[in-house]
Amino acid sequence: MQKRGQATIFIIIGIVILIAIILIFSLRGSLVAEQISPEDAREILTAQLNPIEEHIEECISQVAPEGIKNLALQGGTFTPIDYTVYNGNNVQYLCYKEPGTLTCIQKPLTRANIESQISNYVKTQIFTCLDLSQFEKDKRFKFTRGQLNVNTHIDDNTVQVNVNYPITLLRSGVKTTIEDFSTNLRMPLGKMMDLSINIINSEIETGEFDNIDYMVRNKGEILVERHTPYPDEVYVLKARDGSLVFQFGIEGESAI
């Protein structure tokens, strides 16, 4: 019995020693992994930049067009206040009826205002797509992120959405930062906004807009439709390539 008890003790001691050896080599491996050269650390960090950039810009490309299309269908706003309902959309009036006259009062539609709306939309909605957890969980480096800001620029045929989002990776005293991400969308929002202003000016001055003449002169680049849901008018501007539809209302005066 005494020998059997001693054998059991030796077996237990052997197991403890084996576990200790495994733990020592495991911890030693971790320490060695942390103590790499600055050149190797820089290589590891740089390899992560492209996947991060691609993921963020892919999210911008998913979120921004959806917001721009919704805004355009509603007359250049996400939250129409004075509007007519057309094809299931609340379409903002860009010209308000002046009682007792045949003209209307134009509501200013500026690129700065639309750019601000798009920027705010992307800033809130991008997190429905963005998932950086795969990078945050990577134990090969420390991952930190700063504040996200968005800036939008509207040209005639494109909308550029710029996101500033500082992301820093740190390993063995080496730090790498990436912060500027951008997507250029082929959508003629600026041209449609300018056209809407021209249409309203023509409506105010002459009481009508010659959409056929416009489309002929511009080779059908933007199709212009005029609809008359009583007592209002709704203009629908359609890009020939199908990338965007912009519609807006002109308030009418009911005879009742």
C-alpha positions in Angstrom: 0.0 0.0 0.0 2.8 2.4 0.8 4.5 1.8 -2.5 1.2 2.3 -4.3 0.7 5.6 -2.5 4.2 6.7 -3.4 3.6 5.9 -7.1 0.5 8.0 -7.1 2.4 10.9 -5.6 5.1 10.6 -8.3 2.4 10.5 -11.1 0.8 13.7 -9.7 4.2 15.4 -9.5 5.0 14.4 -13.0 1.7 15.8 -14.3 2.3 19.1 -12.5 5.8 19.3 -14.0 4.5 18.6 -17.5 1.9 21.3 -17.2 4.5 23.8 -15.9 6.8 23.0 -18.8 3.9 23.6 -21.3 3.0 26.9 -19.7 6.6 28.1 -19.7 7.0 27.4 -23.4 3.7 28.9 -24.2 4.5 32.1 -22.3 7.9 32.2 -23.8 6.4 32.0 -27.3 4.1 34.9 -26.5 7.0 37.0 -25.2 9.1 36.2 -28.3 6.1 37.2 -30.5 5.9 40.6 -28.8 9.6 41.2 -29.1 9.9 41.5 -32.8 12.0 44.0 -34.8 10.5 47.4 -35.8 10.8 46.3 -39.4 8.8 43.2 -38.8 6.2 45.1 -36.8 5.9 47.7 -39.5 5.3 44.9 -42.1 2.6 43.4 -40.0 0.8 46.7 -39.4 1.1 47.8 -43.1 -0.5 44.6 -44.2 -3.6 45.5 -42.3 -4.2 48.9 -43.9 -5.6 47.7 -47.2 -8.3 45.5 -45.7 -9.3 48.3 -43.3 -9.5 50.8 -46.1 -11.4 48.4 -48.4 -14.0 47.6 -45.7 -14.7 51.2 -44.8 -14.9 52.4 -48.4 -17.2 49.5 -49.3 -19.5 50.6 -46.4 -19.5 54.2 -47.8 -20.4 52.8 -51.2 -23.3 50.9 -49.7 -24.7 53.6 -47.4 -24.3 56.8 -49.4 -26.1 56.0 -52.6 -29.2 54.8 -50.7 -29.4 58.0 -48.8 -28.8 60.2 -51.9 -31.6 58.4 -53.7 -34.1 58.8 -50.9 -33.2 62.5 -50.5 -33.6 63.1 -54.3 -37.0 61.4 -54.4 -38.2 63.8 -51.7 -37.1 67.1 -53.3 -33.7 67.4 -51.7 -34.4 66.6 -48.1 -34.7 63.6 -45.8 -37.5 65.3 -43.8 -40.0 67.0 -46.0 -42.1 69.6 -44.2 -44.3 71.2 -46.8 -44.9 68.6 -49.4 -47.3 66.8 -51.8 -47.6 63.1 -51.9 -46.7 61.5 -55.3 -46.1 57.8 -56.0 -45.9 57.0 -52.3 -43.2 59.7 -51.6 -43.5 62.9 -49.6 -42.2 65.3 -52.2 -41.0 68.7 -50.9 -42.3 71.9 -52.5 -39.5 73.9 -53.9 -41.9 76.7 -54.9 -44.8 77.8 -52.6 -48.0 79.2 -54.0 -48.5 82.9 -53.4 -52.2 83.3 -52.7 -54.1 85.3 -55.4 -51.3 85.2 -58.0 -50.3 82.9 -60.7 -46.7 82.6 -59.5 -45.0 80.9 -56.6 -42.2 81.7 -54.1 -39.0 79.7 -54.6 -37.4 77.9 -51.7 -33.6 78.1 -52.0 -31.9 74.7 -52.8 -28.2 75.0 -52.2 -25.5 72.5 -52.6 -24.0 73.3 -49.2 -27.3 72.3 -47.5 -27.6 69.0 -49.5 -24.0 68.2 -48.8 -24.5 68.7 -45.1 -27.6 66.5 -45.1 -25.7 63.7 -46.9 -22.8 63.9 -44.6 -25.0 63.7 -41.5 -26.8 60.7 -43.0 -23.6 58.8 -43.8 -22.1 59.6 -40.4 -25.0 57.9 -38.6 -25.9 55.1 -41.1 -22.3 53.9 -41.8 -22.3 52.0 -38.5 -25.1 49.8 -39.8 -22.5 48.4 -42.1 -19.1 49.0 -40.4 -17.6 46.1 -38.5 -14.0 46.5 -37.4 -14.2 43.9 -34.6 -12.0 41.5 -36.7 -9.2 44.0 -36.5 -9.8 45.0 -32.8 -9.6 41.3 -31.8 -6.3 40.7 -33.5 -3.7 40.1 -30.7 -0.7 40.9 -32.9 -1.2 44.7 -32.5 -3.1 47.3 -30.4 -6.1 48.8 -32.3 -7.5 52.3 -31.5 -10.0 54.5 -33.3 -10.8 58.2 -33.2 -13.9 60.3 -34.0 -15.6 59.8 -37.3 -16.4 62.8 -39.5 -17.9 63.1 -43.0 -17.6 65.7 -45.7 -19.5 65.6 -49.0 -18.8 67.4 -52.2 -21.4 67.6 -55.0 -20.3 68.1 -58.6 -22.5 68.1 -61.7 -22.2 64.4 -62.4 -20.6 63.0 -59.2 -21.0 63.0 -55.5 -17.8 62.5 -53.5 -18.1 61.3 -49.9 -15.0 61.7 -47.8 -14.8 60.1 -44.4 -12.1 61.0 -41.8 -11.8 58.2 -39.3 -8.4 58.0 -37.6 -7.4 54.3 -37.0 -4.1 53.6 -35.3 -2.3 50.2 -35.1 0.5 49.8 -32.5 3.1 47.0 -32.2 6.6 46.9 -30.6 6.8 50.7 -30.4 5.8 51.1 -34.1 2.7 53.0 -34.9 0.8 53.2 -38.2 -2.3 55.4 -38.8 -4.8 55.5 -41.6 -7.6 58.1 -41.5 -8.9 59.3 -44.9 -11.4 57.3 -46.9 -13.3 58.3 -50.0 -15.8 57.1 -52.5 -16.8 58.9 -55.7 -20.3 58.1 -56.9 -21.4 58.6 -60.5 -24.7 60.4 -59.8 -25.8 63.7 -61.5 -27.2 65.2 -58.4 -25.6 68.6 -58.9 -26.9 68.8 -62.5 -30.4 67.9 -61.4 -30.4 70.5 -58.6 -29.3 73.2 -61.1 -32.0 72.0 -63.5 -34.7 72.2 -60.8 -33.8 75.8 -60.2 -34.0 76.6 -63.9 -37.4 74.9 -64.1 -38.7 76.9 -61.2 -37.4 80.1 -62.5 -39.1 79.4 -65.9 -42.4 78.5 -64.1 -42.2 81.8 -62.2 -41.4 83.9 -65.2 -43.5 82.3 -67.9 -45.8 79.9 -66.1 -44.3 76.8 -67.8 -41.1 74.9 -68.7 -40.4 73.5 -72.1 -39.2 70.0 -71.1 -39.1 68.8 -74.7 -36.8 71.6 -75.9 -34.5 71.0 -72.9 -34.2 67.2 -73.6 -33.5 67.8 -77.3 -30.8 70.3 -76.6 -29.2 68.1 -74.0 -29.6 64.9 -76.0 -31.8 63.2 -73.4 -29.1 63.1 -70.8 -31.7 63.9 -68.2 -35.4 63.0 -68.9 -37.9 65.6 -67.6 -41.4 64.7 -66.8 -44.2 67.0 -65.6 -47.1 65.6 -63.6 -50.1 67.4 -62.3 -51.6 65.8 -59.1 -54.3 68.4 -58.4 -53.7 71.1 -57.5 -49.9 70.8 -57.5 -47.2 70.1 -60.1 -44.5 67.5 -59.7 -41.4 67.5 -61.9 -39.6 64.2 -62.2 -36.0 64.3 -63.4 -34.5 60.9 -64.4 -30.8 60.2 -65.3 -30.7 58.4 -68.6 -28.4 55.7 -67.1 -30.9 55.1 -64.3 -28.5 56.2 -61.5 -30.8 58.8 -60.0 -34.3 60.2 -59.9 -34.9 63.7 -58.5 -38.4 65.0 -58.0 -39.8 68.1 -56.5 -43.2 69.8 -56.1 -44.6 73.2 -57.1 -47.5 74.1 -54.8 -50.8 74.8 -56.5 -53.9 76.6 -55.3 -57.1 74.7 -54.9 -60.2 76.3 -56.5 -62.3 75.1 -53.5 
